Amino acid sequence: MTDPNSHQHHGHGTDAPAHGEHHHGSVSAHASAEAHGTHEGQHTGHQGHAMNHGQHSDHTGLDENGVHGDHSGHGGHGDHVGQFRRLFWINLVIAIPAVTLSPMFSMLLGYEVPGWAGWVAAVLGTVMYVWGGRPFLTGAVSELKSRKPGMMLLIALAITVAFFASWAATLGLVHHELEFWWELALLIVIMLLGHWIEMRSLAQTTSALDSLAALLPDEAERVEGENVVKVAPADLVVGDVVIVRPGGSVPADGTIVDGRADM
């Protein structure tokens, strides 16, 4: 630590190894800290740790089949990453024949497919809708139950409309131009890829926050008059003075009011 005016690193338990004896003289908060001093200095604590890390939208209830129970909480990101990765690659393999055998896709590119190809595309599209689309369908149900419609509901509506319209076109109930098997397949694959990337980013962010939180000491020594009381870091408020022992960890943001240290 080179400037006692500067706050500690958000109080996330920055290690402070001691390099000498405790400096008994009072050090002004505006004086320069000397390198290799001990860290039995006193810090004015700032309530920087009562925060809950991980207060972001999450995907709870994702089971081994990749099902979203809720789109309002990200729990178990590591598991979700693997599940979405697996869903993406499997559905990508299924999507290739589903797209190439789709009558409408063949018309767009100008090649012909046999008559039975439309049924193959329908079967593969159904598999993708039920399996690959399951996270979005269950997520949509959760959003409706919580009366908080969001992205999952929009995706579920899109793939559901495409699914039923495509079956109606395949069965001859509506015009063949309403056959969307290839659009359905590509939409599901793209959405799975997007959620895989999202889960991976959230997992990395959560891991970094957990690493910082792990540095936070379990207890802080708060000075109360002539006494020193051990309290949880989350109980510190602005204006508290805490003692950080040599080799200890800083429990909160603050400035040195007595002592010297090398951080």
C-alpha positions as CSV (number, residue, x, y, z in Angstrom):
1,M,0.0,0.0,0.0
2,T,1.6,3.2,-1.1
3,D,-1.0,5.8,-0.2
4,P,-3.0,5.7,3.0
5,N,-5.5,8.1,1.4
6,S,-6.6,5.5,-1.0
7,H,-9.2,3.0,-0.1
8,Q,-8.4,-0.7,0.3
9,H,-9.5,-2.9,-2.6
10,H,-13.2,-2.9,-1.7
11,G,-12.4,-4.7,1.6
12,H,-12.2,-8.1,-0.1
13,G,-9.7,-9.5,2.3
14,T,-6.5,-8.1,0.8
15,D,-3.5,-9.8,2.4
16,A,-1.3,-7.6,4.5
17,P,2.0,-9.5,5.4
18,A,4.0,-7.8,8.1
19,H,7.6,-6.8,7.5
20,G,8.6,-5.3,10.9
21,E,7.5,-4.2,14.3
22,H,4.3,-2.3,15.0
23,H,4.6,1.4,14.6
24,H,3.3,2.9,17.8
25,G,3.2,6.5,16.7
26,S,-0.1,7.8,15.3
27,V,0.0,8.3,11.6
28,S,-2.1,10.9,10.0
29,A,-4.5,9.8,7.2
30,H,-2.7,12.2,4.9
31,A,0.9,11.0,5.6
32,S,2.6,8.7,3.3
33,A,2.7,5.0,4.3
34,E,6.2,3.5,4.6
35,A,6.9,0.3,2.7
36,H,7.6,-2.9,4.7
37,G,5.9,-1.6,7.8
38,T,3.6,-3.8,9.9
39,H,-0.1,-3.8,9.3
40,E,-1.3,-3.5,12.9
41,G,-2.7,-0.2,11.8
42,Q,-6.2,0.9,12.4
43,H,-8.6,1.4,9.5
44,T,-11.7,3.4,9.3
45,G,-14.2,0.8,8.0
46,H,-16.6,1.4,5.2
47,Q,-19.6,-0.9,4.8
48,G,-18.4,-2.3,1.5
49,H,-19.2,-5.9,2.2
50,A,-22.8,-6.0,3.1
51,M,-23.4,-6.4,-0.6
52,N,-24.7,-9.6,-2.0
53,H,-22.6,-10.8,-4.9
54,G,-24.5,-12.4,-7.6
55,Q,-27.6,-10.3,-7.7
56,H,-28.2,-10.7,-11.3
57,S,-30.9,-12.4,-13.4
58,D,-30.6,-16.1,-13.0
59,H,-31.7,-19.4,-14.5
60,T,-32.9,-21.5,-11.7
61,G,-34.4,-25.0,-12.1
62,L,-32.3,-26.1,-15.0
63,D,-32.2,-29.8,-14.7
64,E,-30.0,-32.4,-16.5
65,N,-32.1,-32.0,-19.7
66,G,-31.5,-28.2,-19.7
67,V,-34.8,-27.1,-18.4
68,H,-35.3,-23.6,-17.2
69,G,-37.5,-23.4,-14.2
70,D,-37.1,-19.6,-13.9
71,H,-35.3,-16.9,-15.8
72,S,-34.9,-14.7,-12.7
73,G,-31.9,-16.3,-11.0
74,H,-28.6,-17.8,-12.1
75,G,-27.8,-20.6,-9.8
76,G,-25.2,-23.3,-10.7
77,H,-23.8,-21.6,-13.7
78,G,-21.2,-24.3,-14.2
79,D,-23.8,-27.0,-14.6
80,H,-25.8,-24.8,-16.9
81,V,-22.9,-24.2,-19.2
82,G,-22.4,-27.9,-19.8
83,Q,-26.1,-28.6,-20.3
84,F,-26.5,-25.8,-22.8
85,R,-23.3,-26.8,-24.6
86,R,-24.6,-30.4,-24.9
87,L,-28.0,-29.3,-26.0
88,F,-26.5,-27.0,-28.6
89,W,-24.3,-29.5,-30.3
90,I,-26.9,-32.3,-30.3
91,N,-29.5,-30.0,-31.8
92,L,-27.1,-28.7,-34.3
93,V,-26.5,-32.2,-35.6
94,I,-30.3,-32.7,-35.8
95,A,-30.8,-29.4,-37.5
96,I,-28.6,-30.1,-40.4
97,P,-30.9,-32.8,-42.0
98,A,-34.0,-31.0,-40.7
99,V,-32.9,-27.9,-42.7
100,T,-31.6,-29.6,-45.8
101,L,-34.7,-31.8,-46.2
102,S,-37.2,-29.0,-45.6
103,P,-39.2,-28.5,-48.8
104,M,-39.3,-24.7,-48.4
105,F,-35.5,-24.5,-47.9
106,S,-34.9,-26.7,-50.9
107,M,-37.1,-24.3,-53.0
108,L,-35.2,-21.3,-51.8
109,L,-31.9,-22.8,-52.9
110,G,-33.3,-24.4,-56.0
111,Y,-32.7,-28.1,-55.4
112,E,-35.2,-30.9,-55.2
113,V,-36.0,-33.3,-52.3
114,P,-38.0,-36.5,-52.5
115,G,-41.6,-36.4,-51.3
116,W,-40.8,-38.2,-48.0
117,A,-38.3,-35.6,-47.1
118,G,-41.0,-33.3,-45.8
119,W,-42.0,-35.9,-43.2
120,V,-38.4,-36.4,-42.1
121,A,-38.0,-32.7,-41.6
122,A,-41.3,-32.7,-39.6
123,V,-40.1,-35.5,-37.3
124,L,-36.7,-33.9,-36.7
125,G,-38.3,-30.5,-36.2
126,T,-40.7,-32.1,-33.6
127,V,-37.7,-33.6,-31.8
128,M,-36.0,-30.2,-31.7
129,Y,-39.1,-28.4,-30.5
130,V,-39.8,-30.8,-27.7
131,W,-36.1,-31.4,-26.6
132,G,-34.1,-28.4,-27.7
133,G,-37.0,-26.0,-27.1
134,R,-37.8,-27.3,-23.7
135,P,-35.7,-24.8,-21.7
136,F,-37.6,-22.0,-23.4
137,L,-41.0,-23.6,-23.0
138,T,-40.6,-24.2,-19.3
139,G,-39.0,-20.8,-18.9
140,A,-42.1,-19.2,-20.5
141,V,-44.4,-21.1,-18.1
142,S,-42.4,-19.8,-15.2
143,E,-42.6,-16.3,-16.5
144,L,-46.3,-16.5,-16.9
145,K,-46.8,-17.9,-13.4
146,S,-44.7,-15.1,-11.9
147,R,-46.5,-12.5,-14.2
148,K,-43.1,-11.3,-15.4
149,P,-43.1,-12.0,-19.2
150,G,-39.6,-11.8,-20.7
151,M,-37.3,-13.2,-23.3
152,M,-38.2,-16.9,-22.6
153,L,-41.8,-16.2,-23.4
154,L,-41.0,-14.5,-26.6
155,I,-38.7,-17.3,-27.8
156,A,-41.4,-19.9,-26.7
157,L,-44.1,-18.1,-28.7
158,A,-41.9,-17.9,-31.8
159,I,-40.9,-21.6,-31.9
160,T,-44.5,-22.7,-30.9
161,V,-46.1,-20.7,-33.8
162,A,-43.5,-22.0,-36.2
163,F,-44.0,-25.6,-35.0
164,F,-47.8,-25.7,-35.3
165,A,-47.8,-23.8,-38.6
166,S,-45.3,-26.2,-40.1
167,W,-47.3,-29.2,-39.1
168,A,-50.4,-27.7,-40.5
169,A,-48.5,-27.1,-43.8
170,T,-47.1,-30.6,-43.8
171,L,-50.5,-32.1,-43.3
172,G,-52.0,-30.0,-46.1
173,L,-54.3,-28.0,-43.8
174,V,-52.8,-24.7,-44.9
175,H,-50.6,-23.4,-47.8
176,H,-47.2,-25.1,-48.1
177,E,-45.5,-21.7,-47.8
178,L,-46.4,-21.8,-44.1
179,E,-43.9,-24.7,-43.6
180,F,-41.2,-23.4,-41.3
181,W,-39.2,-26.4,-40.3
182,W,-35.9,-25.0,-41.3
183,E,-36.6,-21.7,-39.6
184,L,-37.7,-23.5,-36.5
185,A,-34.5,-25.6,-36.4
186,L,-32.2,-22.6,-37.0
187,L,-34.0,-20.5,-34.4
188,I,-33.7,-23.2,-31.7
189,V,-30.0,-23.7,-32.5
190,I,-29.2,-20.0,-32.4
191,M,-31.1,-19.5,-29.1
192,L,-29.3,-22.4,-27.5
193,L,-26.0,-21.0,-28.7
194,G,-26.9,-17.6,-27.2
195,H,-27.8,-19.1,-23.9
196,W,-24.7,-21.2,-23.8
197,I,-22.5,-18.1,-24.3
198,E,-24.6,-16.2,-21.7
199,M,-24.2,-19.0,-19.1
200,R,-20.5,-19.2,-19.7
201,S,-20.1,-15.5,-19.2
202,L,-22.1,-15.6,-16.0
203,A,-20.2,-18.5,-14.7
204,Q,-16.9,-16.7,-15.2
205,T,-18.2,-13.6,-13.5
206,T,-19.6,-15.5,-10.6
207,S,-16.3,-17.4,-10.2
208,A,-14.4,-14.1,-10.0
209,L,-16.8,-12.7,-7.4
210,D,-16.5,-15.9,-5.3
211,S,-12.7,-15.7,-5.4
212,L,-12.9,-12.1,-4.1
213,A,-15.4,-13.0,-1.4
214,A,-13.1,-15.9,-0.3
215,L,-10.5,-13.4,0.6
216,L,-12.8,-11.6,3.1
217,P,-11.9,-12.5,6.7
218,D,-14.6,-14.2,8.8
219,E,-14.2,-11.6,11.6
220,A,-13.1,-8.0,12.0
221,E,-11.7,-6.5,15.2
222,R,-13.7,-3.3,15.7
223,V,-12.4,-0.7,18.2
224,E,-15.1,0.4,20.7
225,G,-13.6,2.9,23.1
226,E,-11.0,1.0,25.1
227,N,-12.2,-2.4,23.9
228,V,-11.7,-4.4,20.8
229,V,-14.8,-6.4,19.7
230,K,-14.8,-9.1,17.0
231,V,-17.7,-8.6,14.6
232,A,-18.7,-9.9,11.2
233,P,-17.4,-7.7,8.3
234,A,-20.9,-7.2,7.1
235,D,-21.7,-5.5,10.5
236,L,-19.2,-2.7,9.9
237,V,-20.5,0.7,9.1
238,V,-19.0,3.9,7.9
239,G,-17.0,5.4,10.7
240,D,-16.0,2.2,12.4
241,V,-12.3,1.8,13.3
242,V,-10.9,-1.7,13.0
243,I,-7.5,-3.3,13.8
244,V,-5.8,-5.3,11.1
245,R,-3.1,-7.5,12.5
246,P,0.2,-8.3,10.7
247,G,-0.5,-10.9,8.1
248,G,-4.2,-10.3,8.4
249,S,-6.8,-9.4,5.8
250,V,-8.6,-6.1,5.4
251,P,-12.3,-6.5,6.2
252,A,-13.6,-3.4,4.5
253,D,-12.7,-0.3,2.5
254,G,-10.9,2.3,4.6
255,T,-7.9,4.5,5.3
256,I,-5.1,4.0,7.7
257,V,-5.5,6.2,10.8
258,D,-2.6,4.7,12.9
259,G,0.3,2.5,12.0
260,R,2.0,1.7,8.7
261,A,2.1,-1.3,6.4
262,D,3.0,-2.7,3.0
263,M,-0.1,-4.0,1.2
